[in-house]
């Protein structure tokens, strides 16, 4: 039924999807999955208050899964309430500093908000807890380099992207991003 409801959303049949979800919620009022999808329907229909409420309940019922929290964040972002989106992620990250998923999500939101220094700091927090030589380490260097590039600091971006390349030597995203930054910096032979 959840898949069918999602398919209806994809067809923009929000009323039918909502009706199906509300029927499921009556049968199982503590289902974080149903609440999450109700939040999605509300968000798609720009019913921001209802979306936030459904996402919050979903997250409260299953705090191990961050998608309910991310639904709240996306609801704020859709309303251009970037500061509130960042604030909620910072609060969750402060509660459980070992959960790198909050720091990663916060870094991604900061990129979208144009707060590149804050994004770099969050990605570095994740980087500090990753295993050396791991794929995650390479991904964090890539994200850091991309944020530095967006900030307008090609030299720092090159250093970060070269570190990413050492960890992920065959990753086309790393190679392509590094090539673009080197080009921007006028370092064409490299």
C-alpha positions in Angstrom: 0.0 0.0 0.0 2.9 2.4 0.7 4.3 1.7 -2.7 0.9 2.2 -4.3 0.5 5.5 -2.4 3.9 6.6 -3.6 2.9 5.8 -7.2 -0.2 7.9 -6.8 1.9 10.8 -5.6 4.1 10.3 -8.7 1.0 10.7 -10.8 0.1 13.8 -8.8 -3.0 12.1 -7.5 -2.5 13.5 -4.0 -6.0 13.2 -2.8 -6.1 9.5 -3.6 -2.7 9.0 -2.0 -3.7 10.9 1.1 -7.0 8.9 1.4 -5.1 5.6 1.2 -2.5 6.8 3.8 -5.1 8.0 6.2 -6.9 4.6 6.0 -3.6 2.9 6.8 -2.9 5.4 9.6 -6.2 4.6 11.3 -5.3 0.9 11.2 -1.8 1.6 12.5 -1.5 5.1 14.2 2.1 4.5 15.3 3.5 3.7 11.8 6.5 6.0 11.1 6.4 4.9 7.5 2.8 6.0 6.9 3.4 9.3 8.8 6.5 10.0 6.7 4.5 9.5 3.5 1.7 11.7 4.8 4.4 14.3 5.3 5.5 13.9 1.8 2.0 14.3 0.4 1.6 17.4 2.5 4.9 18.9 1.4 4.1 18.3 -2.2 0.8 20.2 -1.7 2.6 23.0 0.1 0.7 22.2 3.4 3.8 23.0 5.3 2.4 22.9 8.9 0.8 19.5 8.3 4.0 18.2 6.6 6.1 19.3 9.5 3.8 17.7 12.1 3.7 14.4 10.2 7.5 14.3 9.7 8.1 15.2 13.4 5.8 12.4 14.6 7.6 10.0 12.2 11.0 10.9 13.6 9.7 10.7 17.2 8.5 7.2 16.6 11.7 6.1 14.9 14.7 8.4 15.8 17.2 5.8 14.5 16.0 6.7 11.0 16.7 10.3 10.1 14.3 10.6 7.2 11.5 12.1 9.4 14.0 14.7 10.6 15.1 15.4 7.1 11.4 15.8 6.1 11.2 18.6 8.7 14.4 20.1 7.3 13.0 19.9 3.7 9.8 21.5 4.9 11.8 24.5 6.2 13.9 24.7 3.1 10.8 24.7 0.9 9.6 27.7 2.9 13.1 29.4 2.6 13.5 29.0 6.4 17.2 28.0 6.1 18.2 29.2 9.6 15.5 26.9 11.1 16.6 24.0 9.0 20.2 24.5 10.1 19.2 25.0 13.7 17.2 21.8 13.9 20.1 19.8 12.5 22.6 21.5 14.8 20.5 20.6 17.8 20.3 16.9 16.8 24.0 16.8 16.1 24.7 18.3 19.5 22.5 15.7 21.2 24.4 12.8 19.6 27.8 14.0 18.3 28.8 10.5 17.3 26.1 10.3 14.6 27.9 11.5 11.6 24.7 11.4 9.5 23.5 14.6 11.2 26.8 16.3 10.4 26.6 15.1 6.8 23.1 16.3 6.4 24.0 19.7 8.0 26.9 20.1 5.6 24.6 19.4 2.7 22.0 21.9 3.8 24.8 24.5 4.4 26.0 24.0 0.8 22.4 24.6 -0.4 22.3 27.7 1.8 25.6 29.1 0.5 27.3 28.7 3.9 30.4 27.1 2.6 32.6 27.5 5.6 30.0 25.9 7.8 29.6 23.1 5.3 33.4 22.4 5.3 33.4 22.3 9.1 30.6 19.7 9.1 32.3 17.6 6.5 35.6 17.8 8.4 33.8 16.5 11.5 32.6 13.5 9.5 36.1 13.1 8.0 37.7 13.0 11.4 35.7 9.9 12.3 36.3 8.0 9.1 38.8 5.2 8.5 41.9 6.3 6.6 41.7 5.1 3.0 38.0 4.4 3.2 35.5 5.3 0.5 33.8 7.6 3.0 37.1 9.4 3.6 37.4 10.0 -0.2 33.7 11.2 -0.3 34.3 13.7 2.5 37.4 15.1 0.8 35.3 15.4 -2.4 32.6 17.3 -0.6 35.1 19.5 1.2 36.8 20.3 -2.2 33.4 21.1 -3.8 32.4 23.4 -1.0 35.8 25.2 -1.2 35.4 25.6 -5.0 31.9 27.1 -4.5 33.3 29.4 -1.9 35.9 30.6 -4.4 39.0 29.1 -2.9 40.4 27.0 -5.7 43.8 26.4 -4.0 42.2 24.8 -0.9 39.8 22.9 -3.2 42.7 21.5 -5.2 44.4 20.2 -2.0 41.2 18.6 -0.8 40.4 17.1 -4.2 43.9 15.7 -4.5 43.4 14.0 -1.2 40.1 12.6 -2.5 42.0 11.4 -5.6 44.5 9.5 -3.5 41.6 7.6 -1.8 39.4 7.3 -4.9 41.9 7.2 -7.8 39.4 6.0 -10.4 36.3 7.9 -9.3 35.2 10.0 -12.3 33.4 12.6 -10.1 36.7 13.3 -8.2 38.7 13.4 -11.4 36.2 15.6 -13.2 35.8 18.0 -10.3 39.6 18.3 -9.8 40.1 18.9 -13.6 37.5 21.7 -13.5 39.1 23.4 -10.5 42.6 23.1 -12.0 41.2 24.6 -15.2 39.7 27.5 -13.2 43.0 28.0 -11.4 44.8 28.2 -14.7 46.8 25.1 -14.0 46.1 23.6 -17.5 49.0 21.0 -17.7 47.8 19.4 -14.5 
